[in-house]
Amino acid sequence: MTMIGAKRTMAHVVADIGLLLYPGCQLAAVYGLTDLFRIAGEWTGADAREVRVSHWQADDAGVTCIWDSHPGTPHKLTHVIAPPSIIMPDRMAPAPAAAHWLRERHAGGTVLCSVCAGAFVLAETGLVDGRRATTHWAFARQLAQRFPKVHLADEQMVVDEGDIMTAGGILAWTDLGLTLVGRLLGPATMLATARFLLVEPPRQSQRPFSQFIPRFDHGDDAVRVSQHHIHVHAQTMQGVGELAGMAGMTPRTFLRRFSAATGHTPVEYLQQVRIAKAREMLERTLTPVDRIAWEVGYADPAAFRKLFQKLAGLPPAAYRQQFGIASQIPDPVT
């Protein structure tokens, strides 16, 4: 018997985690989580604790176990994870068999989890209605449209509702996996696992990674003209009061139509346009922060910094340090 085999025989299994394989799911996340939990068990020290992991295939016929790290003993799944999808959400087919199986597991006490677009599979159960959940920031609008009863918290990387856990981006399976390792095997094991894998401990926010993607295909021509005006004149606009008059509407009507079409109030939209430009300048140039504030339309650098942190999740200097390209280019050798 190998040393690993000996340890596995003697180790205490603290959780039974099932990974749900649905059509189009990201296999890298399935195997990555399988390896992450296995590695975590190697770092529990003298406690010799580990996580049982199994793979469950969902198709029209139902859900069956196709792989098990501890075969031969009955399952009592403590957690089930719906991994990300490599198919965009608008092309993901409904999965009623998987949803039914998930509801049954949840009724029996299983904690249901999802990563990225796996939230669409989880939301199909109806169990997330009225609950907070996150998904990839780029899919949040689609999730809200398809499942309007879900309370989106898409700025967060991991949302823990006790019996429901959701994680954001497509690689956030590391954040969810490490979060579970910390809960099941302890923070010391979680940190040791993260160090061994050369990944950061679970991150808190998606905001530094998100992008402002304006919508122009909403069908409201008057609002679209106002959007174009904002994009052209964002630096010099003193406010948004003139937009309603330009659109030939009362302020109240304009606010309602603009918000319905874009998902933002006019003030929020102007802020997003300016901060998006500031993010680009921080990423691609070494222009001082105060100068960037002025160039995107803010005379008060302190107010700019406060708004930037609110929308981007980091202060401007920290954002440049993490995402700046120009600051990472070495000086030419003369």
Order of alpha helices (4+ residues) and beta strands (2+ residues): alpha-beta-alpha-beta-beta-beta-alpha-beta-alpha-beta-alpha-beta-beta-beta-alpha-alpha-alpha-alpha-alpha-alpha-alpha-alpha-alpha
